Amino acid sequence: MQPESPRRWGTLTPHEMLCHLGDATAMVLRTRPRDRPAIVRQRRALKALALWTPVRWPHGWSTNPMHDPRARGTRPSAFAQDLERARAGIDGVAAAAADALEPAHGFFGTMSLADWQRWAYKHTDHHLRQFGL
């Protein structure tokens, strides 16, 4: 990932994408508090399809404004620092204890530790593919 990496879809720059990943994992790890609690939905079939099958996520979904660097998310600053923050967030989700994570996702509903870890993989993969990685 480089600051000038061309995107295949969407509007985020590579640097903005790193801030987005950092904000999203920080919310999961509870180091970036939500502005309001997630509505707990039970979308078991949709969650299973999105997280536990090889189906790739669709392009063009709106993101949580708290994770959008053009809204209320973290604005890009130093590329290397924002890259490290994104990596640290992914590593944090991978190493977390279940009780250290948010109990629910705003779209998928209640999440287990394994669900959050799979989400971190799929979410990161989705955005890396956005830039051909």
Salt bridges, closest charged atoms under 4 A:
GLU16 OE1 - ARG70 NH2 2.78
ASP23 OD1 - ARG32 NH1 3.76
ASP23 OD1 - ARG85 NH2 2.57
ASP35 OD2 - ARG36 NH1 3.66
ASP35 OD2 - ARG72 NH2 2.31
ASP82 OD2 - HIS15 NE2 2.57
GLU102 OE2 - ARG30 NE 3.96
GLU102 OE1 - ARG34 NE 2.89
ASP115 OD2 - LYS47 NZ 3.03
ASP125 OD2 - ARG129 NE 2.81
